[in-house]
Amino acid sequence: MIGCSGSGKTTVARKIAADFGLEVHELDFIAWDRGGDGSLLPYETRLEIARELASQDGWIVEGIYLGWTTPLMERADVIVWMDVPMRVALWRVFWRHVKAELRRDNRFPGWRRLFRFMKMVADQYRNRSTTFDPPDVPIGPESIKRELEPFQSRVVKGSGGEVVERVNAALNGD
């Protein structure tokens, strides 16, 4: 499950996982050093984690990451590209933040932080993201399109419920 931030990856991944009894692996929790300084893990470490996940049976991964996730794409039965307009993604990011603030469980509290993140999301959609250094995590519609080219026969592109229906049909052999 690939797409820019706010495209609906997590929501759709959870729905498909529930339909098939699969576990969802959020790549945000794999790519970053949660126990240390919070930095992006080295490329080789992320690649090894991707290979390990790909060797397992029955999984769903979701995230904005490409490049080091190639072993997952090579093994995936279906690759879902969540593709929504930038305005939709920005609204979802904003509303998700507001709801988390109201519940008082926001992992990324603060309005300044939200607006910096929204700028980063807009940059992703404009293919101008400079978030990652070195840029071994290509994100943005043009990068996604380029990286998914070798896997086109297994790519389902869209958004929301229609993607869930198409993925369920593909996985059920319909």
N, C-alpha and C positions, 0 to 999 in steps of 0.2 A: 504494500500500500504506500504509494508515493504521491507527493503533492506539496505545494507551498503551505506555509503556516496558515491555519484558518480554513483549509479546504474541506475539512470534514473527515480526515483520515481516521482519527481515533474513534469517532462515533460509528462510522461505517465498519471499521475493523471489529469493534465490539459486537455489532449486530451480526456480522458474518460468523464471528467466533461463537456466539451463542447458538446460531443456527446449526453449526457443525461440531460443537463441543471442542473447540480448539482454544489454545492459549494465545493471547496477544502479547507480543514483545514490542514495547515502545522504544524505538532506537534512541530517543533522547536520554533514556536511563541507561543505555549501553555505551553511548559515545563519549560521555563526559565523566570525568573523575569525581564521582560523588563523595568519595571518602577522603579526598585530598584537597587540592587547591581549586577544584572546580573547572580545570582546564580540559580542553578537548584531548582525549587520549591519543597517543601516537597512532599513526596510520596502520602500522603493522599489528598493533594490539587490536584495533577495531576490525581489521581484516580477519584476524584469527577468531574473534568472537563471531563474526558473520559466517565463517566457515563452520564453526562448531554448531551454530543454530541451523545452518543449511543441512547438516548431516542428520538432524533429527527428523522424525516423522511428524506430520501434522502440526503446522505452526502458521501464524500470521505475524508479520512484522509491519510496523508502520512508522514513517518518519519522513523527514525532508532530505535524507541523506542518499547520495549516489556515490559512485566511485568505489568505495570500499565495500559496498553492499552487493557487488556483482555476484559473489557466490550464492547469495539468496535469490537473485533474479534468475540465475542459471538453473536453480532447482525448483523454483516456484511453478505451480500448475497454472496460476493466473497472476498477472501483475496488474494491479489497479492503479490507474493514474487519476487521482481526484483533481478535477479541473473546474474551478469556479472563477467567476470574475473577481478582480481585485477588490471591488467595493463590497462584495459579499464576504470575502475573507476578512477584510478589515472590520466589518460590522461584527462578525463572529468573534474575532479576537477581542474587540471592545466589550461585547456583551458577556463573554466568558469571564473577563476580568471583573466586570461589575458584579456578576453573580457570585464569584469567589470572594469578593470584598464583602458583600452582604452576608454570606455564610461565615465570614471570618476564618476562611481556610485557604486564603490566597497564598500559594507557594512563592509568588512573585509580587508582593504588595507594593503599592505606591503608584500614583498617577504618572509621575515623571518616567518611571520604568515602563509603564504601559505605552506611553507615547513614543519612547525610544524603540520599543518593540514594534509598534505599528509602523514606524519609519522603516525598520528593518524588513518588515513584511512587504511594504510597498516597493522597497528596493529589490526584493526577491522577484516580485511580479514584473518589474522593469528590467530584470536580468542585470542588475547593477549591484548585487550583494557583495559587500566586502567584509562580511562578518567573519569569515574563516581565513586564517592565515597559518600555513599555506592554503591556498584555495583547492584543497583536495576533496571538498564536499560541494560539488557543483549543484546549485539550486536555482530555480527559476524555470519558467515554461520552456525557454529555448534549450537550456541545459538538460532538462528532463527529456524533452523530445529527442535530443541527440543521444543521450545515454540509453534510452529505451529502444532505439532503432533496431539493434540486433535481436530484440525479443518481441517484435511487433505482433507475431502470430499469437502471443499469449497476453497481449495488453487489452484491458478493458478501460476505456476512458470515459469519464462522465462525472456525475455528482449525485449525492443523495440516494433516495430509494430506488431509482432506476438502476444504479450501479449495483446495489444489493441484489436486485432481481437478476441482473445479467450475470453476476458472479455466482449466485446460487445455481442458476441454470448451467453455467459452464462446469461447475464442480459436480453437479449431478449428472453430467453427460447429456444434457438436453440440447 
